[in-house]
């Protein structure tokens, strides 16, 4: 329950009612034969009552499980101090005729006055620190410690009341009895809490304090390695030279933001280095002629430059606990996430069989070839099979041609129950998944990450095909913004949105991360690649804006 400001004001007003009634009676001379003594005793009693009420709020809120009651604790405490201050001022101004000497002398001679005055002094810092600003300045822990003085002030008030009464001590004894019950409750609750904390400490398992899982910041380009004629590896390190400021798993990716022609552009690239090498992160990128960011990285990024990075993300991971063996099938630069896993498993001496099947165009296109040869010579559980699809040089004595059913059977034979990871262009992974299923491999063993090939031929073919559609009937309407576009020119939904100033979220633009998921309200689209959406997404019309191209009159939820 949230207590409104009006309710708080009503409580404060009710706390002031006794003082208003007392003032009203005083103005009409209705305070009896000895009005000063009546006013002193009344305000003193009210101070004790409100002090006990303030100490009762917390136990009552806990026992009744009504935490909102705690909102009124400070109102009660401040009222207790206000009545105590009025109590002392009436004594000083009217009983002692505003004489400081007489007041000090009287307090020094009478024990009950000294104890009462000490109680009032104890309440001063409590009232002075009752505001929100003072709580923030002191901090919650110090504020709570200081306000334990309320118990000492209440004890002083109760003793003051008891010593004052010369005949019937019933009321002061009741006040002291209530205070005793509250004190016993608080001590018992404190003891039980200590016991609970002690049990938790004995039974709790140690928890490692890790680095943030979602990190954003700048990193420095430490080294750039040329892997092949069109592939480079970029090594990033923290600006301060320390360990990586984030934790990642083998197979996850970084999201890079670069400034191209005055506009920030984001792309995601898999972390090629393993988590076991915690002082740097590497990405391995193929320069695509039509790749806006890949060209920028290859042509414009130099050692020593800073680059904005968000990390990490991605579910295409393998820690070694998911299966006892693993087969990895890589196409071209798709070896990057698989290489991160190979490096990780060999770094930690994972004992299970690791088989890596690589498909590349030519021998010159083989990435990490030298490193893989060295790893294979040092780790007997690592086996590498390579096949080249366009190699014509007679010097190549290895396998040639695409990955076939026979080759898959050969690779899988020793690892019949292992996990299978595929990564490469969609035109490679889709047929391979079909081949694996034909071989009887269960769906839950197959894990893949695909990307649409941005080669000039493919893009031009798509553009030509969709220009033909666009010339006929294809349109795109953004439902929330109300914009309708007819000049599609074969572009994806994301490209059209960017061109018309409509903000759609995205990261990788390669059908991997799923950040650009968008729901199609009506119409039909064709997806260049569709790995990120799951079955539920597809059933609800969710597509990847970075891959979807309109085939007719399409309306999207954006």
FENRA-V718430 format. One record per residue. N is the residue number from 0. RES is the residue in three letters. BURIAL is b if it has 16 or more other ideal C-beta (glycine too) atoms within 10 Angstrom, else e. Layout:
BEGIN
[[N & RES & BURIAL] [N & RES & BURIAL]]
END
This chain:
BEGIN
[[0 & UNK & e] [1 & UNK & e] [2 & UNK & e] [3 & UNK & e] [4 & UNK & e] [5 & UNK & e] [6 & UNK & e] [7 & UNK & e] [8 & UNK & e] [9 & UNK & e] [10 & UNK & b] [11 & UNK & e] [12 & UNK & e] [13 & UNK & e] [14 & UNK & b] [15 & UNK & e] [16 & UNK & e] [17 & UNK & b] [18 & UNK & b] [19 & UNK & e] [20 & UNK & e] [21 & UNK & b] [22 & UNK & e] [23 & UNK & e] [24 & UNK & b] [25 & UNK & e] [26 & UNK & e] [27 & UNK & e] [28 & UNK & e] [29 & UNK & e] [30 & UNK & b] [31 & UNK & e] [32 & UNK & e] [33 & UNK & e] [34 & UNK & e] [35 & UNK & e] [36 & UNK & e] [37 & UNK & b] [38 & UNK & b] [39 & UNK & b] [40 & UNK & b] [41 & UNK & b] [42 & UNK & b] [43 & UNK & b] [44 & UNK & b] [45 & UNK & b] [46 & UNK & b] [47 & UNK & b] [48 & UNK & b] [49 & UNK & b] [50 & UNK & b] [51 & UNK & b] [52 & UNK & b] [53 & UNK & b] [54 & UNK & b] [55 & UNK & b] [56 & UNK & b] [57 & UNK & b] [58 & UNK & e] [59 & UNK & e] [60 & UNK & b] [61 & UNK & e] [62 & UNK & e] [63 & UNK & e] [64 & UNK & e] [65 & UNK & e] [66 & UNK & e] [67 & UNK & e] [68 & UNK & b] [69 & UNK & e] [70 & UNK & b] [71 & UNK & b] [72 & UNK & b] [73 & UNK & b] [74 & UNK & b] [75 & UNK & b] [76 & UNK & b] [77 & UNK & b] [78 & UNK & b] [79 & UNK & b] [80 & UNK & b] [81 & UNK & b] [82 & UNK & b] [83 & UNK & b] [84 & UNK & b] [85 & UNK & b] [86 & UNK & b] [87 & UNK & b] [88 & UNK & e] [89 & UNK & b] [90 & UNK & b] [91 & UNK & b] [92 & UNK & e] [93 & UNK & e] [94 & UNK & b] [95 & UNK & b] [96 & UNK & e] [97 & UNK & e] [98 & UNK & e] [99 & UNK & e] [100 & UNK & e] [101 & UNK & e] [102 & UNK & b] [103 & UNK & e] [104 & UNK & e] [105 & UNK & b] [106 & UNK & b] [107 & UNK & e] [108 & UNK & e] [109 & UNK & e] [110 & UNK & e] [111 & UNK & e] [112 & UNK & b] [113 & UNK & b] [114 & UNK & b] [115 & UNK & b] [116 & UNK & b] [117 & UNK & b] [118 & UNK & b] [119 & UNK & b] [120 & UNK & e] [121 & UNK & b] [122 & UNK & b] [123 & UNK & e] [124 & UNK & e] [125 & UNK & b] [126 & UNK & b] [127 & UNK & e] [128 & UNK & b] [129 & UNK & b] [130 & UNK & e] [131 & UNK & e] [132 & UNK & e] [133 & UNK & e] [134 & UNK & b] [135 & UNK & e] [136 & UNK & e] [137 & UNK & e] [138 & UNK & e] [139 & UNK & e] [140 & UNK & e] [141 & UNK & e] [142 & UNK & e] [143 & UNK & e] [144 & UNK & e] [145 & UNK & e] [146 & UNK & b] [147 & UNK & e] [148 & UNK & b] [149 & UNK & b] [150 & UNK & b] [151 & UNK & e] [152 & UNK & b] [153 & UNK & b] [154 & UNK & b] [155 & UNK & b] [156 & UNK & b] [157 & UNK & b] [158 & UNK & b] [159 & UNK & b] [160 & UNK & b] [161 & UNK & b] [162 & UNK & b] [163 & UNK & b] [164 & UNK & e] [165 & UNK & e] [166 & UNK & e] [167 & UNK & e] [168 & UNK & e] [169 & UNK & e] [170 & UNK & e] [171 & UNK & b] [172 & UNK & e] [173 & UNK & e] [174 & UNK & b] [175 & UNK & b] [176 & UNK & e] [177 & UNK & b] [178 & UNK & b] [179 & UNK & e] [180 & UNK & e] [181 & UNK & b] [182 & UNK & e] [183 & UNK & e] [184 & UNK & b] [185 & UNK & e] [186 & UNK & e] [187 & UNK & e] [188 & UNK & e] [189 & UNK & e] [190 & UNK & e] [191 & UNK & e] [192 & UNK & e] [193 & UNK & e] [194 & UNK & e] [195 & UNK & e] [196 & UNK & e] [197 & UNK & e] [198 & UNK & e] [199 & UNK & e] [200 & UNK & e] [201 & UNK & e] [202 & UNK & e] [203 & UNK & e] [204 & UNK & e] [205 & UNK & e] [206 & UNK & e] [207 & UNK & e] [208 & UNK & e] [209 & UNK & e] [210 & UNK & e] [211 & UNK & e] [212 & UNK & e] [213 & UNK & e] [214 & UNK & b] [215 & UNK & e] [216 & UNK & e] [217 & UNK & e] [218 & UNK & b] [219 & UNK & b] [220 & UNK & b] [221 & UNK & b] [222 & UNK & e] [223 & UNK & e] [224 & UNK & e] [225 & UNK & e] [226 & UNK & b] [227 & UNK & b] [228 & UNK & e] [229 & UNK & b] [230 & UNK & b] [231 & UNK & b] [232 & UNK & b] [233 & UNK & b] [234 & UNK & b] [235 & UNK & b] [236 & UNK & b] [237 & UNK & b] [238 & UNK & e] [239 & UNK & e] [240 & UNK & e] [241 & UNK & e] [242 & UNK & e] [243 & UNK & b] [244 & UNK & b] [245 & UNK & b] [246 & UNK & e] [247 & UNK & b] [248 & UNK & b] [249 & UNK & b] [250 & UNK & b] [251 & UNK & b] [252 & UNK & b] [253 & UNK & b] [254 & UNK & b] [255 & UNK & b] [256 & UNK & b] [257 & UNK & b] [258 & UNK & e] [259 & UNK & e] [260 & UNK & e] [261 & UNK & e] [262 & UNK & e] [263 & UNK & e] [264 & UNK & b] [265 & UNK & b] [266 & UNK & b] [267 & UNK & b] [268 & UNK & b] [269 & UNK & b] [270 & UNK & b] [271 & UNK & b] [272 & UNK & b] [273 & UNK & b] [274 & UNK & b] [275 & UNK & e] [276 & UNK & e] [277 & UNK & e] [278 & UNK & e] [279 & UNK & b] [280 & UNK & b] [281 & UNK & b] [282 & UNK & b] [283 & UNK & b] [284 & UNK & b] [285 & UNK & b] [286 & UNK & b] [287 & UNK & b] [288 & UNK & e] [289 & UNK & e] [290 & UNK & b] [291 & UNK & e] [292 & UNK & b] [293 & UNK & b] [294 & UNK & e] [295 & UNK & b] [296 & UNK & b] [297 & UNK & b] [298 & UNK & e] [299 & UNK & e] [300 & UNK & b] [301 & UNK & e] [302 & UNK & e] [303 & UNK & e] [304 & UNK & e] [305 & UNK & e] [306 & UNK & b] [307 & UNK & e] [308 & UNK & b] [309 & UNK & b] [310 & UNK & b] [311 & UNK & b] [312 & UNK & b] [313 & UNK & b] [314 & UNK & e] [315 & UNK & b] [316 & UNK & b] [317 & UNK & b] [318 & UNK & e] [319 & UNK & b] [320 & UNK & e] [321 & UNK & e] [322 & UNK & e] [323 & UNK & e] [324 & UNK & b] [325 & UNK & b] [326 & UNK & b] [327 & UNK & b] [328 & UNK & b] [329 & UNK & b] [330 & UNK & b] [331 & UNK & b] [332 & UNK & b] [333 & UNK & b] [334 & UNK & b] [335 & UNK & b] [336 & UNK & b] [337 & UNK & b] [338 & UNK & b] [339 & UNK & b] [340 & UNK & b] [341 & UNK & b] [342 & UNK & b] [343 & UNK & b] [344 & UNK & b] [345 & UNK & b] [346 & UNK & e] [347 & UNK & e] [348 & UNK & e] [349 & UNK & b] [350 & UNK & e] [351 & UNK & e] [352 & UNK & b] [353 & UNK & b] [354 & UNK & b] [355 & UNK & b] [356 & UNK & b] [357 & UNK & b] [358 & UNK & b] [359 & UNK & b] [360 & UNK & e] [361 & UNK & e] [362 & UNK & b] [363 & UNK & e] [364 & UNK & b] [365 & UNK & b] [366 & UNK & b] [367 & UNK & b] [368 & UNK & b] [369 & UNK & e] [370 & UNK & e] [371 & UNK & b] [372 & UNK & e] [373 & UNK & e] [374 & UNK & b] [375 & UNK & b] [376 & UNK & e] [377 & UNK & e] [378 & UNK & b] [379 & UNK & e] [380 & UNK & e] [381 & UNK & b] [382 & UNK & b] [383 & UNK & b] [384 & UNK & b] [385 & UNK & b] [386 & UNK & b] [387 & UNK & b] [388 & UNK & b] [389 & UNK & e] [390 & UNK & b] [391 & UNK & e] [392 & UNK & e] [393 & UNK & e] [394 & UNK & e] [395 & UNK & e] [396 & UNK & e] [397 & UNK & e] [398 & UNK & b] [399 & UNK & e] [400 & UNK & e] [401 & UNK & e] [402 & UNK & b] [403 & UNK & e] [404 & UNK & e] [405 & UNK & e] [406 & UNK & b] [407 & UNK & b] [408 & UNK & e] [409 & UNK & e] [410 & UNK & b] [411 & UNK & b] [412 & UNK & e] [413 & UNK & e] [414 & UNK & b] [415 & UNK & e] [416 & UNK & e] [417 & UNK & b] [418 & UNK & b] [419 & UNK & b] [420 & UNK & b] [421 & UNK & b] [422 & UNK & b] [423 & UNK & b] [424 & UNK & b] [425 & UNK & b] [426 & UNK & e] [427 & UNK & b] [428 & UNK & b] [429 & UNK & b] [430 & UNK & e] [431 & UNK & b] [432 & UNK & b] [433 & UNK & e] [434 & UNK & b] [435 & UNK & b] [436 & UNK & e] [437 & UNK & e] [438 & UNK & e] [439 & UNK & e] [440 & UNK & b] [441 & UNK & e] [442 & UNK & e] [443 & UNK & e] [444 & UNK & b] [445 & UNK & b] [446 & UNK & b] [447 & UNK & b] [448 & UNK & b] [449 & UNK & b] [450 & UNK & b] [451 & UNK & b] [452 & UNK & b] [453 & UNK & b] [454 & UNK & e] [455 & UNK & e] [456 & UNK & e] [457 & UNK & e] [458 & UNK & b] [459 & UNK & e] [460 & UNK & e] [461 & UNK & b] [462 & UNK & e] [463 & UNK & e] [464 & UNK & e] [465 & UNK & b] [466 & UNK & e] [467 & UNK & e] [468 & UNK & b] [469 & UNK & b] [470 & UNK & e] [471 & UNK & e] [472 & UNK & e] [473 & UNK & b] [474 & UNK & b] [475 & UNK & b] [476 & UNK & b] [477 & UNK & b] [478 & UNK & e] [479 & UNK & e] [480 & UNK & e] [481 & UNK & e] [482 & UNK & e] [483 & UNK & e] [484 & UNK & b] [485 & UNK & e] [486 & UNK & e] [487 & UNK & b] [488 & UNK & e] [489 & UNK & b] [490 & UNK & b] [491 & UNK & b] [492 & UNK & b] [493 & UNK & b] [494 & UNK & b] [495 & UNK & b] [496 & UNK & b] [497 & UNK & b] [498 & UNK & e] [499 & UNK & e] [500 & UNK & e] [501 & UNK & b] [502 & UNK & e] [503 & UNK & b] [504 & UNK & e] [505 & UNK & b] [506 & UNK & b] [507 & UNK & b] [508 & UNK & b] [509 & UNK & b] [510 & UNK & b] [511 & UNK & b] [512 & UNK & b] [513 & UNK & b] [514 & UNK & b] [515 & UNK & b] [516 & UNK & b] [517 & UNK & b] [518 & UNK & e] [519 & UNK & b] [520 & UNK & e] [521 & UNK & e] [522 & UNK & b] [523 & UNK & e] [524 & UNK & b] [525 & UNK & e] [526 & UNK & b] [527 & UNK & b] [528 & UNK & b] [529 & UNK & b] [530 & UNK & b] [531 & UNK & b] [532 & UNK & b] [533 & UNK & e] [534 & UNK & e] [535 & UNK & e] [536 & UNK & b] [537 & UNK & e] [538 & UNK & e] [539 & UNK & e] [540 & UNK & b] [541 & UNK & b] [542 & UNK & b] [543 & UNK & b] [544 & UNK & b] [545 & UNK & b] [546 & UNK & b] [547 & UNK & b] [548 & UNK & b] [549 & UNK & b] [550 & UNK & b] [551 & UNK & e] [552 & UNK & e] [553 & UNK & b] [554 & UNK & b] [555 & UNK & b] [556 & UNK & e] [557 & UNK & b]]
END
